[in-house]
Amino acid sequence: MTKADSPALPSGQSSTALLIVGGGIMGLWAAVHAERLGIDALLIEAGRLGQGASGGLLGALMPHMPDKWNAKKQFQFDALVSLEAEIAALERQTGLSTGYRRSGRLIPLPKPHLRDIALAHSRDAETRWIAGEQRFHWHVLDEPPMGAWIDPSSGEGGFVHDTLAARVAPRSLIAVLAAWLGNARHVRIAEGVSVDAFDFERKVASTTAGDIAFDQCIVAGGHQSFPLLGRYTNGLVRPLGQPVKGQAALLKVDVDASMPTIFRDGLYIVAHEGGHVAIGSTSENRFDEPFSTDGQLEMLLDAAAQLVPALRGATVVERWAGLRPKAIDRDPMIGAHPDHAALIALTGGFKVSFGLAHRLAAAALHIAAGHQPLFELPDSFLLASHIRVASR
């Protein structure tokens, strides 16, 4: 993987204006925004950049349903729309591809009564899925518009084709972010460095590479952020979040990479560049082997082959399992700690991290710089809100 330089930290105490803990999708976007703002930052990653949940296979960027609109859905909509320009700039500046495409989403309606619900969602999208001159749609169709991409018999009530959904190749996006940071003037990256403890009076992080003094610290370490943040939070009755295991697979299939992502009952089928299709994903709250695939993935592969005839007999290139961060209130977790102003959370996200990380990271950087974020964060995203839920 192309990545930014990873110099060893000097012995003794190092210092930085901003310490970013975690080198996944959240931490890397935080580093990008730090560089853009000219903030001296050090990103430390316990392993390799993107080796956790950010190094998966699926890459589906799915919007919420357009009904029952609220601040959370508006935030996600704005993030998904703005991500396209962000990625175009990164690709132009690095000369690398992220595998991004606004390919849309296809949802089969297995029962006739689901069509009326889908038609109501279509009307909602016409009034909600608007960004300036851009309009996105939730079309309800009698037949799938992509020929043999999906079995026509899977949609007794028709098919939804939404034009807002997109996809990205997760590892390619991580590589592009790392490559962009390789030319950074204000950001350093150190892999193989983990945090042992914080001293907020001295503003020092004790790490496996020695002490690091900081002015502000952003914790973006995926599911490992929850126990780290919880250690410095009084009154918790429950953990701030938990890891959720996901399993996915990558198949070699001769299909058009512009095909829309298929979604049905938690199953995603995502066409990628280079003749690949990703299948996923499970959501397992309980598991014995966090990084091993099992029969649950095989069931997903069987279900995918039933929906898409082209997948039958396809070669499985890779099977993947990993742990995604699910905050206690499910939403992303962002914001300053109510008891430690120098500590800022940037984690959670669960299944939506890749579509929101650039905006969440921008907000976290403005908070770290003592400024108001450029856009309003939903209350349910705030670290303080998650702490209240975990304290009940």
C-alpha positions in Angstrom: 0.0 0.0 0.0 1.3 3.4 -0.9 1.6 5.3 2.3 3.0 8.4 3.9 6.4 8.3 5.4 6.4 6.7 8.8 9.5 8.0 10.7 10.4 6.6 14.1 9.6 9.0 16.9 12.6 10.3 18.7 13.4 8.9 22.1 12.2 10.9 25.0 9.3 13.3 24.7 8.0 14.4 21.4 5.4 17.2 21.0 2.7 18.3 18.6 -0.1 20.8 18.4 -2.5 18.0 17.5 -2.2 14.3 18.2 -4.4 12.0 16.1 -4.8 8.5 17.5 -5.7 6.0 14.8 -4.8 5.7 11.1 -8.1 4.4 9.6 -10.5 6.4 7.5 -11.4 8.8 10.3 -7.8 9.5 11.4 -6.5 9.9 7.8 -9.2 12.4 6.9 -8.4 14.3 10.2 -4.8 14.5 9.1 -5.8 15.8 5.7 -7.9 18.6 7.2 -5.0 19.4 9.7 -2.7 19.8 6.7 -5.2 22.0 4.9 -5.6 24.2 8.0 -1.8 24.4 8.6 -2.0 22.7 12.0 1.1 20.8 13.2 -0.1 17.3 13.7 1.2 13.8 14.5 -0.9 10.8 13.5 0.0 7.6 15.4 -1.3 4.2 14.4 -0.9 1.0 16.5 -0.5 -1.2 13.4 -0.5 -0.2 9.7 -2.6 2.5 8.1 -6.0 1.2 7.3 -5.4 -2.3 8.6 -8.7 -2.4 10.7 -12.2 -2.0 9.5 -11.1 0.6 7.0 -9.2 -2.1 5.1 -12.3 -4.0 4.1 -13.7 -4.9 0.7 -17.3 -3.6 0.4 -17.2 0.2 0.0 -20.9 0.7 -0.3 -21.9 4.4 0.3 -25.6 4.1 1.0 -28.0 6.9 1.9 -30.7 6.7 4.5 -34.2 6.4 3.3 -35.6 9.7 2.2 -38.7 9.6 4.5 -39.0 11.0 8.0 -36.4 13.6 7.3 -34.2 14.9 10.2 -30.9 16.5 11.0 -29.0 13.1 10.8 -30.4 12.3 7.4 -29.6 15.8 6.1 -26.0 15.5 7.4 -25.5 12.2 5.7 -27.0 13.5 2.5 -24.7 16.5 2.4 -21.7 14.3 3.2 -22.5 11.8 0.4 -22.9 14.6 -2.1 -19.8 16.5 -1.1 -17.6 13.4 -1.0 -17.5 13.2 -4.8 -15.7 16.6 -5.1 -13.4 15.7 -2.3 -12.3 12.5 -3.9 -12.0 14.1 -7.3 -9.5 16.6 -5.8 -7.5 13.8 -4.1 -7.3 11.8 -7.3 -6.2 14.8 -9.3 -3.5 15.7 -6.8 -2.1 12.2 -6.4 -2.8 10.7 -9.9 -4.3 7.7 -8.2 -7.7 6.1 -8.2 -10.0 5.6 -5.2 -12.4 3.4 -7.1 -15.2 5.9 -6.5 -18.3 5.9 -8.7 -21.8 7.2 -8.1 -23.2 4.0 -9.4 -26.6 4.1 -7.6 -28.5 1.4 -5.8 -30.9 -1.3 -6.9 -33.4 -2.7 -4.3 -35.7 -5.6 -5.4 -39.2 -5.4 -3.8 -40.0 -9.1 -3.1 -43.7 -8.4 -2.2 -46.3 -6.3 -4.0 -47.3 -4.3 -0.9 -43.7 -2.9 -0.7 -44.3 -1.0 -3.9 -46.7 1.5 -2.3 -44.1 2.2 0.5 -41.4 2.7 -2.2 -43.6 5.1 -4.1 -44.0 7.2 -1.0 -40.3 7.2 -0.6 -40.0 8.3 -4.2 -42.1 11.4 -3.5 -40.0 12.1 -0.4 -36.8 12.0 -2.4 -38.1 14.5 -4.9 -38.4 17.1 -2.2 -35.4 16.1 0.0 -32.6 14.7 -2.2 -31.7 18.2 -3.6 -28.3 19.9 -3.5 -28.2 23.1 -5.4 -28.7 22.2 -9.1 -28.2 18.5 -8.3 -31.3 16.2 -7.9 -31.2 12.6 -6.9 -34.1 10.2 -7.4 -35.7 7.1 -5.9 -37.3 5.6 -9.0 -39.8 2.7 -8.7 -39.7 0.5 -11.7 -41.5 -2.6 -13.0 -38.4 -4.2 -14.2 -34.7 -3.8 -13.4 -33.1 -1.3 -15.8 -29.7 -3.2 -16.1 -30.7 -6.3 -18.0 -29.1 -9.4 -16.6 -27.5 -7.8 -13.6 -30.2 -9.0 -11.3 -32.7 -11.8 -11.6 -36.0 -10.2 -12.6 -38.1 -12.7 -10.5 -36.5 -11.2 -7.3 -38.8 -8.2 -7.6 -42.4 -9.3 -7.5 -43.3 -5.7 -6.4 -40.9 -4.1 -8.8 -37.5 -2.5 -8.2 -36.2 0.7 -6.6 -33.3 2.4 -8.4 -31.8 5.3 -6.4 -29.3 7.6 -8.0 -27.7 9.0 -4.9 -25.8 5.9 -3.7 -22.2 5.4 -4.6 -19.3 3.1 -4.0 -15.5 3.3 -3.3 -12.7 0.8 -3.1 -11.8 1.1 0.6 -8.2 0.1 0.4 -7.7 2.4 -2.7 -9.1 5.3 -0.8 -6.9 4.6 2.2 -3.9 4.5 -0.2 -4.8 7.7 -1.9 -5.2 9.5 1.5 -1.9 8.2 2.6 -0.2 9.2 -0.6 -1.6 12.7 -0.4 -0.3 12.9 3.2 3.1 11.8 2.0 3.6 15.3 0.6 2.3 17.0 3.7 4.3 19.8 5.3 2.5 19.9 8.7 1.6 16.3 9.3 3.8 13.4 10.5 2.7 9.8 10.6 4.1 7.1 12.8 2.9 3.5 12.4 3.4 0.8 15.1 2.8 3.3 17.9 -0.1 2.9 20.4 -1.4 5.0 23.4 -1.1 3.5 26.9 -2.5 6.5 28.9 -3.3 10.2 28.9 -2.3 12.8 31.5 -4.7 15.7 30.8 -3.2 18.0 33.4 0.2 17.8 31.7 -1.4 17.2 28.2 0.9 14.2 27.6 0.1 10.9 26.0 2.2 7.9 27.1 2.8 5.7 24.1 4.8 2.7 23.1 7.3 5.1 21.6 7.6 7.4 24.6 5.7 10.4 25.8 4.1 12.8 23.4 3.0 16.3 24.5 0.0 17.8 22.7 -2.3 20.8 22.8 -5.3 18.8 21.5 -5.9 15.1 20.9 -8.3 13.4 18.5 -9.1 9.8 19.2 -10.0 8.1 16.0 -9.0 4.5 16.8 -12.2 2.7 15.6 -13.7 0.3 18.2 -10.5 0.6 20.3 -11.5 4.2 20.9 -14.4 3.2 23.1 -12.5 1.7 26.0 -9.8 4.5 25.7 -12.4 7.2 25.9 -14.3 5.3 28.6 -11.2 5.2 30.9 -11.4 9.0 31.3 -15.2 9.2 31.6 -16.9 9.1 35.0 -20.3 7.6 35.7 -20.6 5.1 32.8 -22.9 2.2 33.4 -22.3 0.7 30.0 -19.4 0.9 27.5 -19.4 3.8 25.0 -19.5 1.3 22.2 -18.6 -2.1 21.0 -16.9 -3.9 18.1 -19.2 -5.5 15.6 -17.8 -8.2 13.3 -18.4 -8.0 9.6 -17.6 -10.5 6.9 -17.2 -9.9 3.2 -15.8 -11.5 0.1 -14.3 -10.3 -3.2 -15.2 -12.2 -6.4 -13.7 -12.2 -9.9 -16.6 -11.6 -12.2 -16.8 -10.2 -15.8 -19.4 -7.5 -15.1 -19.8 -3.8 -16.0 -18.3 -1.8 -13.2 -21.0 0.9 -13.6 -23.7 -1.5 -12.3 -25.6 -0.2 -9.3 -25.1 -1.7 -5.8 -27.8 -4.3 -5.1 -29.2 -4.3 -1.6 -31.7 -6.7 -0.1 -32.2 -7.6 3.6 -28.7 -6.7 4.7 -27.0 -8.2 1.7 -24.9 -5.9 -0.5 -23.5 -6.8 -3.9 -21.1 -4.1 -5.1 -19.6 -4.0 -8.6 -16.0 -2.6 -8.6 -13.4 -1.8 -11.2 -11.2 -4.5 -12.7 -13.9 -7.2 -13.0 -14.5 -7.5 -9.3 -17.7 -7.8 -7.2 -17.7 -7.4 -3.4 -20.3 -9.3 -1.3 -21.2 -8.4 2.3 -21.7 -8.1 5.1 -22.6 -9.7 8.3 -23.2 -7.7 11.6 -22.2 -9.9 14.5 -22.4 -8.6 18.0 -21.1 -11.9 19.4 -18.2 -13.8 17.9 -15.4 -16.0 18.9 -13.0 -15.4 16.0 -12.9 -11.7 15.0 -10.8 -12.1 11.9 -11.9 -15.4 10.5 -14.7 -16.0 8.0 -17.2 -18.8 8.5 -20.5 -20.3 7.3 -22.3 -16.9 7.6 -20.2 -15.5 4.8 -20.9 -18.6 2.7 -24.6 -18.0 3.2 -24.2 -14.5 1.9 -22.4 -15.8 -1.2 -25.2 -18.3 -1.9 -27.8 -15.5 -1.5 -25.9 -13.2 -3.8 -25.7 -15.9 -6.5 -29.4 -16.4 -6.3 -29.9 -12.7 -7.0 -27.2 -12.2 -9.6 -26.8 -15.1 -12.1 -23.4 -13.9 -13.2 -22.0 -14.6 -9.7 -22.7 -18.4 -9.9 -19.5 -20.3 -10.0 -17.4 -17.1 -9.8 -13.9 -17.4 -8.2 -13.6 -16.0 -4.7 -10.5 -13.9 -4.7 -10.5 -13.0 -1.0 -12.6 -13.6 2.1 -12.3 -10.8 4.8 -13.4 -10.4 8.4 -12.9 -7.4 10.7 -14.3 -5.3 13.5 -16.3 -2.2 12.9 -16.9 0.5 15.6 -20.6 0.7 16.8 -21.1 3.5 19.3 -23.7 2.9 22.1 -26.2 5.1 20.3 -25.2 3.6 16.9 -24.5 7.1 15.4 -21.0 8.4 14.8 -19.3 9.7 17.9 -17.7 13.1 17.6 -16.9 16.1 19.8 -15.0 17.4 22.8 -15.1 15.4 26.0 -17.2 17.3 28.6 -14.5 16.8 31.3 -11.4 17.0 29.2 -11.6 19.8 26.6 -8.3 18.7 24.9 -9.8 15.3 24.2 -11.9 15.0 21.0 -13.7 11.9 19.8 -13.9 10.9 16.1 -15.1 7.4 15.9 -18.2 5.2 15.6 -19.9 5.3 12.3 -20.4 1.5 12.0 -21.5 1.0 8.4 -21.5 4.7 7.3 -18.0 5.7 8.1 -16.6 6.0 4.5 -19.4 8.3 3.4 -19.2 10.6 6.4 -15.6 10.6 7.6 -14.5 13.6 5.5 -17.1 15.8 7.1 -16.9 14.4 10.6 -13.1 14.9 10.5 -13.5 18.5 9.2 -15.8 19.2 12.2 -13.3 17.6 14.6 -10.5 19.8 13.3 -12.5 22.9 13.7 -13.4 21.9 17.3 -9.7 21.2 17.9 -8.8 24.7 16.6 -11.4 26.3 18.8 -13.8 27.2 16.0 -17.4 26.3 15.3 -17.7 23.6 12.7 -18.8 24.8 9.3 -21.9 22.8 9.5 -24.2 21.7 12.3 -23.6 18.3 13.9 -26.7 16.3 14.8 -27.1 16.2 18.6 -27.1 12.4 18.6 -23.5 12.4 17.0 -22.0 14.3 19.9 -19.7 12.5 22.4 -21.7 14.1 25.2 -24.9 12.6 23.9 -23.3 9.1 23.8 -22.0 9.6 27.3 -25.5 10.4 28.6 -26.8 7.2 27.0 -24.0 5.1 28.5 -24.6 6.7 31.9 -28.2 5.6 32.3 
